Amino acid sequence: MKAPSKFRQVVLWVVDSWRLVMNAKYNPLKHIPDPSLQTYFMLVLFTMWSVYFGFVASYYMGWLGYSTVTSIVVHIAVLVPLAFTNAIFLDAERDNAPWLFEWRSQQEQWKFWKNRPSTKGKNIITWDIDREA
């Protein structure tokens, strides 16, 4: 069995990680039907909390060189591409894209192949036909 490409593994990991952390099914933003608006409000909340923790780090913890603006820019530079990638995968899932089905099935097959019982020495039964005949 051939392993999926590293690119596919990384992209699927990014999408699954985003959904694990930012899944709107578990927060009040689930009542907003549009995923792009959910992402917008998550980014607004994220920016608000980044500023708050920047002020806490600067004034109460004594990190005088801490730049709140730089922190916000770096975090947005990371989160916006992740949100964009998630939006692409949401559209592909909604449209039942064959490439996504292929990626997911290949990933599941590889996980099964890697964790199959015969490699762990579990549940292995050898059949001795001479003894049982």
N, C-alpha and C positions, 0 to 999 in steps of 0.2 A: 504494500500500500504506500502510495506516494503522499508525503506531507503537503498541506496547502502552502502556497507561497508566503513568505514573511510579510509581504505587503498586505495580502488578504487577512492574515492573522492580526496584524496591527490595526487595520481599519475596522475589523469586526470587534476587536478589543476596545477601541475608542468608542464605538457606538454602544457597546454593551456597558462600558464604564459610565458614559454619559447618562444612559437610562437608569443605571443603578443609583446615581447621585441625584439627578435632576428629574426623576420621573414625576410627572404632574399628577399621576393617579393617587399619590399619597399626600398631596398638599392642597391648599384651597384654590390653587390656580387651575385645578381640574375642571372648574366650572366655566372656564374660558374655552370655547370650542376650537379656536384657531391656534395651532401649535406655534406659529410665528409670534403671535401676541403673548403666548405663555413665555416664550423665550425672551421677548422684550421685557416683560415684567420681572423675570428672573434676573436679567442683566441689570435692571434698575435697582432691584433689591440688593444684588451683589455689590453694585457700586456704593450704595448707601452704607452697607456693612464694611466695605473696604475703607471708606473714609472714617467711619467710626473707629475701627481697630487701628487705623493709622494714627488718629489722634490719641488713642489710648497708648499705643507704642511710643509715640513721641513725647507725650507729656507725663504720663504716669509711670511708664517703665524706664524712662530716661534714654531712649534711643533717639538722640538728638539729630543724628544724620539720616533718619528714616524719611524717605520722600513718599508722601501719600499719592501724589500725582503720578510718579513713576510706577508705583505699585498698581494703581488703577489701570494705567496704560498697558503694563505687562500682562495683567490678568485678562483684560479685554482682548489683547492680542492672542491669548491662548483660548479663551472661551468662544469667541465669535467663529473661528474655523470649526470648533467642535460642534457648535450649534448648527452650522451650515451642513456639516457632514451628517448629523442626525436628521436634518430636514430631508436630505437626499434619500436616506434610508427609509424614512417614513413614507415618502412618495413611492419608492420602489415597493415597499410592503403593501401599500394601498393598491398599487397597480398590478400586484403579483408578478413582478419582474422576474424573468427566467434566470438572469445572472445572479440575482440575490438568492434565489432558491438553490442554485448550483453552489454558491459560496457557503451557505448555511449547511447544506447536506454534506458537502465535502468536509466542513469543520466537524460536524457530528460524527461522520464516519471515521475521521482521524482520531478524535477523542476516544471512540469506542475501540479502535484498533490499538491505540497506545495503552489503554487500560483493560485489555482483554484478560480474562482469568488465566489463560495458559501461560502468560508471561510472568504472573505472580506466583505460580505454583499452586494455585487454589483450584479446587473442583476438577482436578485432572484424574481421570479414571482410565487406567490402561486395561484393555480387554485381552485377556489371555484365552484365546479360543481353544487351546489344547486342554486347559483345566476345566473349562465350562462345557465342553462337548460331551 
